[in-house]
Amino acid sequence: MDLLLSEEQTMLRESAVTFAQRQNGAERLREIRESNTKIDRGLWQEMANAGWLAIAVSEDAGGLGLGSTEICLVAEELGRGLIPEPVPAAAAVAAAIGNDPAVGEIVGGSTIIMPALAEGKRAIGDEKPSVKASGSNDDVRLAGAKSGIPNAADCNGFVVSASSPDGPVLAYVAAADALFSAADTIDGGTIDVLQFDDTSARIVCGPNEAPPAITRLLDMLHLATAAELLGVMHQAHEITVEYLKTREQFDRPIGSFQALQHQAVDNLVATEMSKSLIYQAAQAIDARGSAPGLASAALSRTATSALDVCKSTIQLHGGIGFTDEHDIGLYLKRAMTLSVRYGNAGLHRKRYAAAAEAYA
């Protein structure tokens, strides 16, 4: 699929391509497995300076006033480069909280704020929050737990969905005020559970603004994750095609064997179909404001395809593909982490079906 991009979108994607190519993402993934620091602040600041955290923030709030399509263009290249920093998630948070003072800090790169929406392993985050918010805007207290937050130990704070007496709200919680427990992910990062026990917070979206803001935030998170998965599997496919051209058996490149050609073509088709769905969904969301069913459809399809393609590329590499020294295995590990970060493919299929039924 060839995207028809504007000049601005082309420049944005080219900047992401150049940035990702300068980094050794595969080596960084190996390094962070042995490190307690999962987010490189210097690298984060570079991406902030490139304007990526401001992509979907309104121009009135100091952003670029763009949308989901542009976030996806950057996320795709970060996936290709195996860049582990969750910049698309932070950009989605900045867009969701509007004119809150924290937006300037996010966009400037000095503050890393992650979304905390899901509760439990079988949740996406658009359900009624069980986290409770009590008190007034100046003295809000939270009680409950949130799950699925990447690399929480390196963050400055979190935007948390909660239920107040007047309806759902989004509240900011400083990292120093939250308790969290971390589990290692297969790609070297962590996934965390946040605990709130009469925890101090500040409202960033009240009951009137929070429901659409949560929907918009989830749409961007799901599409950006799908785009990152797209980049992962696309790069894995391209690495494998080059390998098939150079690796020889029986005095012939193994890429000349028809069975391997068919498998490579299947991988390309899966990649292109995912790409088409992601960018169609992004354009629809930018036009309508939200389309939860389409975002979930894109993530469900891409998560499934990314795992299938990355497994296939390891198989096509043969024995070397199973070694830790070869980069191709890192693409599967990254796909495994991203494919369940904001709900697995099955949950998103159910979400898409529910949305389709509502529109029927």
Backbone torsions as a table, in degrees:
resi	resn	phi	psi	omega
1	MET	NA	125.6	175.5
2	ASP	-98.7	121.1	178.4
3	LEU	-81.6	139.1	173.5
4	LEU	-92.5	98.2	-173.9
5	LEU	-100.5	147.6	173.0
6	SER	-73.9	169.5	178.3
7	GLU	-60.1	-40.7	179.9
8	GLU	-64.6	-43.3	179.3
9	GLN	-65.7	-39.2	178.4
10	THR	-62.0	-44.2	179.0
11	MET	-63.7	-39.5	179.7
12	LEU	-63.4	-47.4	-179.7
13	ARG	-64.1	-40.8	-179.7
14	GLU	-63.8	-35.4	177.7
15	SER	-66.4	-37.5	178.5
16	ALA	-69.3	-38.4	177.6
17	VAL	-61.4	-48.3	-178.7
18	THR	-61.8	-43.8	-179.5
19	PHE	-61.7	-49.7	-176.6
20	ALA	-63.2	-36.5	-179.6
21	GLN	-69.1	-25.3	178.9
22	ARG	-75.9	-20.3	-176.2
23	GLN	-94.0	153.0	171.6
24	ASN	-103.9	78.8	-174.4
25	GLY	-61.0	-37.1	-179.8
26	ALA	-62.8	-43.3	179.6
27	GLU	-67.5	-35.7	179.1
28	ARG	-64.6	-40.0	177.6
29	LEU	-62.3	-36.8	176.7
30	ARG	-66.8	-38.2	-177.7
31	GLU	-69.7	-41.2	-175.1
32	ILE	-71.1	-17.7	175.0
33	ARG	-60.5	-31.9	-177.1
34	GLU	-100.0	5.1	-175.5
35	SER	-117.8	149.6	174.6
36	ASN	-81.7	-15.2	178.4
37	THR	-97.3	118.5	-174.9
38	LYS	-102.7	-17.3	179.6
39	ILE	-117.9	123.4	178.6
40	ASP	-83.1	111.0	-176.2
41	ARG	-65.2	-35.1	178.2
42	GLY	-65.1	-42.7	177.7
43	LEU	-65.9	-40.0	178.3
44	TRP	-60.0	-42.8	-179.6
45	GLN	-65.1	-37.0	176.4
46	GLU	-60.2	-42.7	-178.9
47	MET	-70.1	-33.8	174.7
48	ALA	-65.5	-42.0	179.0
49	ASN	-63.3	-27.1	177.7
50	ALA	-76.1	-9.0	177.1
51	GLY	90.5	6.9	-174.1
52	TRP	-69.7	-31.3	179.5
53	LEU	-74.6	-14.1	-178.9
54	ALA	-100.6	3.9	-170.5
55	ILE	-52.9	-53.0	-172.4
56	ALA	-100.0	6.9	176.3
57	VAL	-79.6	140.2	-178.7
58	SER	-63.3	153.6	179.6
59	GLU	-64.2	-31.2	178.2
60	ASP	-62.8	-29.5	-179.4
61	ALA	-95.8	9.6	176.9
62	GLY	92.8	15.7	-179.2
63	GLY	-102.3	-168.7	-178.4
64	LEU	-92.5	-13.7	177.0
65	GLY	68.3	29.4	178.9
66	LEU	-98.6	-154.4	-173.4
67	GLY	-148.9	-156.4	-175.5
68	SER	-65.0	-37.1	-179.5
69	THR	-57.9	-44.3	-178.5
70	GLU	-69.4	-37.9	175.4
71	ILE	-61.2	-41.1	179.9
72	CYS	-64.6	-38.1	179.0
73	LEU	-60.6	-42.2	178.4
74	VAL	-71.3	-44.7	-178.1
75	ALA	-60.0	-38.7	179.9
76	GLU	-60.5	-43.4	-179.0
77	GLU	-71.4	-33.2	175.3
78	LEU	-65.3	-36.5	175.6
79	GLY	-64.8	-43.4	177.8
80	ARG	-57.7	-40.3	-176.9
81	GLY	-87.3	2.6	-177.9
82	LEU	56.1	36.8	177.6
83	ILE	-79.6	116.9	-172.0
84	PRO	-82.8	-13.5	-177.4
85	GLU	-64.5	128.8	-176.1
86	PRO	-81.7	57.2	-178.7
87	VAL	-62.3	-42.7	179.3
88	PRO	-58.8	-36.0	178.9
89	ALA	-66.4	-41.4	178.4
90	ALA	-66.8	-37.5	177.6
91	ALA	-64.2	-37.8	178.0
92	ALA	-66.6	-38.3	177.0
93	VAL	-63.1	-45.3	-179.7
94	ALA	-58.8	-39.2	179.1
95	ALA	-69.4	-34.0	-173.9
96	ALA	-74.0	-31.5	-172.4
97	ILE	-95.1	8.7	167.3
98	GLY	62.2	-120.9	-174.6
99	ASN	-97.0	16.5	178.3
100	ASP	-60.5	145.5	-179.3
101	PRO	-57.4	-25.0	-178.8
102	ALA	-67.9	-19.3	-178.2
103	VAL	-59.4	-44.3	179.7
104	GLY	-59.7	-37.8	179.6
105	GLU	-70.1	-37.8	177.7
106	ILE	-65.5	-51.1	-177.3
107	VAL	-61.1	-37.3	-179.9
108	GLY	-73.7	-14.9	177.7
109	GLY	90.6	-3.2	-177.4
110	SER	-79.5	-21.1	-177.4
111	THR	-127.0	131.2	177.0
112	ILE	-106.7	115.5	-178.8
113	ILE	-122.4	125.4	-179.8
114	MET	-107.2	151.4	175.4
115	PRO	-76.3	143.3	175.5
116	ALA	-130.8	92.4	-172.7
117	LEU	-118.0	-36.3	-173.3
118	ALA	-80.1	152.6	178.0
119	GLU	-134.3	104.9	-178.3
120	GLY	92.6	168.5	-175.9
121	LYS	-74.8	-27.0	-176.1
122	ARG	-105.7	46.4	-178.1
123	ALA	-140.8	152.9	179.1
124	ILE	-107.2	-37.6	177.8
125	GLY	126.5	-4.2	178.1
126	ASP	-98.0	5.2	174.5
127	GLU	-77.4	167.6	176.9
128	LYS	-63.8	121.8	-175.9
129	PRO	-63.8	137.9	173.7
130	SER	-87.9	-15.4	172.3
131	VAL	-65.6	129.9	-175.9
132	LYS	-103.4	137.3	175.4
133	ALA	-113.5	126.8	179.2
134	SER	-129.2	159.0	-179.9
135	GLY	96.7	-171.7	-178.1
136	SER	-100.5	175.7	-179.2
137	ASN	-56.1	-34.8	-177.0
138	ASP	-82.0	-15.9	-177.9
139	ASP	-147.6	71.7	-179.7
140	VAL	-92.0	140.9	178.0
141	ARG	-125.2	135.6	-179.4
142	LEU	-111.4	146.1	175.1
143	ALA	-139.5	129.6	179.5
144	GLY	139.1	-160.2	-176.4
145	ALA	-145.7	150.4	175.1
146	LYS	-129.0	149.5	-177.3
147	SER	-127.3	169.7	172.9
148	GLY	77.2	28.4	-179.8
149	ILE	-97.2	121.5	-178.0
150	PRO	-77.5	135.1	169.7
151	ASN	50.8	47.9	-174.3
152	ALA	-62.3	-29.9	-176.5
153	ALA	-64.9	-21.8	-179.4
154	ASP	-97.7	5.1	-177.5
155	CYS	-96.4	157.6	176.2
156	ASN	-91.3	-23.0	-178.2
157	GLY	-174.5	-179.0	-174.6
158	PHE	-142.8	145.3	171.7
159	VAL	-100.0	117.5	-168.8
160	VAL	-114.7	132.1	172.9
161	SER	-85.5	137.5	-177.1
162	ALA	-148.9	161.5	177.2
163	SER	-101.2	123.3	175.7
164	SER	-109.5	169.2	177.6
165	PRO	-57.3	-24.0	-178.6
166	ASP	-98.9	-1.9	-179.7
167	GLY	130.7	-178.2	-179.0
168	PRO	-63.4	145.9	176.6
169	VAL	-137.1	162.1	167.6
170	LEU	-111.7	129.5	-177.1
171	ALA	-126.7	146.4	176.3
172	TYR	-95.3	131.3	177.0
173	VAL	-123.6	126.8	176.4
174	ALA	-68.9	142.6	-178.5
175	ALA	-58.5	-33.6	-178.3
176	ALA	-67.2	-19.6	-178.0
177	ASP	-94.8	-7.1	-176.8
178	ALA	-106.2	148.0	172.0
179	LEU	-99.5	137.7	-179.9
180	PHE	-142.6	152.9	174.8
181	SER	-122.2	137.8	-172.9
182	ALA	-113.9	143.8	171.1
183	ALA	-122.3	138.0	-179.2
184	ASP	-70.8	142.4	173.3
185	THR	-101.1	161.6	-172.3
186	ILE	-67.9	-19.1	-179.9
187	ASP	-92.6	4.6	175.8
188	GLY	105.5	-9.5	178.6
189	GLY	-89.0	-161.3	175.4
190	THR	-133.7	157.7	170.3
191	ILE	-127.5	132.1	-165.3
192	ASP	-122.3	154.5	171.6
193	VAL	-112.1	128.0	178.1
194	LEU	-99.0	136.6	177.9
195	GLN	-114.4	132.8	177.6
196	PHE	-120.3	124.0	179.7
197	ASP	-132.2	90.9	-174.5
198	ASP	56.0	44.6	-174.6
199	THR	-85.4	133.9	179.0
200	SER	-67.7	137.8	-179.0
201	ALA	-147.7	170.6	178.4
202	ARG	-133.1	131.4	-179.5
203	ILE	-71.1	128.8	175.4
204	VAL	-110.8	-23.0	172.9
205	CYS	-139.8	117.8	-178.8
206	GLY	-75.9	-177.8	-176.8
207	PRO	-57.6	-30.1	-180.0
208	ASN	-76.0	-36.3	-176.1
209	GLU	-94.3	-22.8	-170.0
210	ALA	-64.8	-46.2	-176.8
211	PRO	-55.7	-50.6	177.4
212	PRO	-66.9	-31.3	179.6
213	ALA	-66.9	-39.6	178.4
214	ILE	-65.2	-44.0	178.9
215	THR	-61.0	-46.0	179.9
216	ARG	-63.5	-41.7	179.0
217	LEU	-62.6	-44.8	178.4
218	LEU	-62.9	-43.0	178.1
219	ASP	-56.1	-47.6	-178.6
220	MET	-66.2	-40.8	178.8
221	LEU	-61.7	-45.3	-176.8
222	HIS	-67.9	-42.8	-179.9
223	LEU	-69.1	-40.6	179.4
224	ALA	-64.5	-39.1	177.5
225	THR	-65.5	-41.3	176.5
226	ALA	-61.3	-42.2	179.9
227	ALA	-65.5	-38.2	177.8
228	GLU	-65.6	-41.4	175.7
229	LEU	-61.8	-38.5	177.2
230	LEU	-59.2	-46.2	178.4
231	GLY	-62.0	-40.5	179.3
232	VAL	-60.0	-51.7	-174.7
233	MET	-73.5	-30.9	178.6
234	HIS	-64.9	-44.3	179.7
235	GLN	-68.1	-38.4	177.0
236	ALA	-60.6	-40.5	178.4
237	HIS	-64.6	-44.7	-177.4
238	GLU	-65.8	-40.1	176.8
239	ILE	-59.8	-40.6	-177.0
240	THR	-70.3	-39.3	177.9
241	VAL	-60.5	-42.3	177.6
242	GLU	-63.7	-38.3	178.4
243	TYR	-64.5	-41.4	179.5
244	LEU	-63.7	-27.1	179.8
245	LYS	-77.2	-26.1	-172.6
246	THR	-107.4	-28.4	-179.1
247	ARG	-75.7	129.7	-176.5
248	GLU	-115.3	142.8	170.3
249	GLN	-138.7	139.1	-179.5
250	PHE	55.9	37.0	177.9
251	ASP	63.3	24.9	178.4
252	ARG	-138.3	146.4	171.4
253	PRO	-60.2	135.6	-177.8
254	ILE	-65.6	-18.5	175.9
255	GLY	-67.5	-10.8	177.1
256	SER	-83.5	-8.4	179.9
257	PHE	-80.9	128.6	-171.1
258	GLN	-61.7	-39.3	-178.5
259	ALA	-60.8	-39.7	179.1
260	LEU	-72.5	-34.4	175.6
261	GLN	-61.8	-43.4	-180.0
262	HIS	-62.5	-41.2	-180.0
263	GLN	-65.2	-41.1	179.0
264	ALA	-65.1	-38.9	178.0
265	VAL	-65.2	-41.3	177.2
266	ASP	-58.9	-40.0	179.1
267	ASN	-65.6	-40.8	178.7
268	LEU	-65.1	-42.5	179.1
269	VAL	-61.3	-44.1	179.1
270	ALA	-61.2	-39.5	179.6
271	THR	-66.1	-46.3	-177.5
272	GLU	-68.1	-36.0	178.1
273	MET	-66.8	-38.6	176.8
274	SER	-65.0	-42.4	179.5
275	LYS	-59.9	-44.9	179.9
276	SER	-60.2	-44.8	-178.0
277	LEU	-67.1	-41.4	-178.8
278	ILE	-61.0	-49.0	-174.3
279	TYR	-77.5	-26.4	170.8
280	GLN	-65.9	-43.1	178.7
281	ALA	-63.9	-41.6	179.7
282	ALA	-61.7	-44.2	179.3
283	GLN	-64.6	-38.6	178.4
284	ALA	-65.9	-41.1	-179.6
285	ILE	-67.3	-41.3	178.2
286	ASP	-64.1	-31.4	-179.4
287	ALA	-79.8	-38.7	-174.0
288	ARG	-95.5	-24.4	-173.9
289	GLY	102.7	-33.9	175.7
290	SER	-164.6	152.9	175.8
291	ALA	-160.8	72.7	-173.7
292	PRO	-55.6	-37.9	-179.7
293	GLY	-63.4	-42.4	-179.5
294	LEU	-68.1	-39.5	178.6
295	ALA	-62.9	-42.1	179.0
296	SER	-69.4	-37.2	177.0
297	ALA	-61.0	-43.3	-179.4
298	ALA	-64.4	-43.5	-178.6
299	LEU	-70.0	-40.9	179.7
300	SER	-61.3	-49.7	-179.2
301	ARG	-62.7	-45.8	-175.3
302	THR	-70.2	-37.5	178.2
303	ALA	-61.7	-45.1	178.6
304	THR	-63.6	-46.6	-178.0
305	SER	-66.3	-39.4	-178.5
306	ALA	-62.6	-42.4	178.1
307	LEU	-64.8	-43.6	179.9
308	ASP	-63.0	-45.9	-178.0
309	VAL	-65.8	-45.0	-177.8
310	CYS	-66.6	-36.5	174.4
311	LYS	-63.6	-42.0	-179.9
312	SER	-63.3	-40.4	-178.5
313	THR	-66.2	-34.7	175.7
314	ILE	-65.0	-43.6	178.1
315	GLN	-60.6	-42.0	-179.4
316	LEU	-66.9	-23.6	175.9
317	HIS	-78.7	-15.4	-177.8
318	GLY	75.1	-151.9	-173.8
319	GLY	-59.0	-36.0	-178.1
320	ILE	-64.3	-26.3	-179.9
321	GLY	-66.4	-18.7	-179.0
322	PHE	-93.0	-2.3	-179.4
323	THR	-86.4	150.2	179.8
324	ASP	-71.8	-22.9	-177.2
325	GLU	-71.9	-26.2	-178.7
326	HIS	-86.6	138.9	-175.4
327	ASP	-67.6	-24.8	-171.1
328	ILE	-59.4	-33.0	179.0
329	GLY	-65.9	-26.9	179.3
330	LEU	-67.4	-29.4	178.9
331	TYR	-68.4	-39.0	176.1
332	LEU	-65.9	-41.7	180.0
333	LYS	-63.1	-40.5	178.4
334	ARG	-66.6	-41.2	178.3
335	ALA	-63.7	-38.4	179.6
336	MET	-63.4	-39.2	179.5
337	THR	-70.1	-49.1	-176.2
338	LEU	-68.0	-31.3	-174.0
339	SER	-68.4	-15.2	179.6
340	VAL	-122.3	5.0	-173.5
341	ARG	-61.7	-44.1	-178.6
342	TYR	-119.0	40.9	-178.7
343	GLY	103.3	135.7	-176.4
344	ASN	-78.7	177.5	-175.2
345	ALA	-60.3	-39.0	-179.9
346	GLY	-62.3	-43.4	178.3
347	LEU	-62.6	-39.2	-178.9
348	HIS	-74.2	-29.0	172.9
349	ARG	-64.1	-41.9	177.6
350	LYS	-63.1	-40.2	-179.8
351	ARG	-65.3	-41.3	177.9
352	TYR	-64.0	-43.4	-179.6
353	ALA	-62.1	-40.5	179.2
354	ALA	-64.5	-41.6	178.9
355	ALA	-65.9	-40.8	179.9
356	ALA	-65.5	-38.6	178.1
357	GLU	-65.2	-37.7	-179.7
358	ALA	-66.2	-32.1	-180.0
359	TYR	-86.0	-10.7	-176.1
360	ALA	-69.7	NA	NA
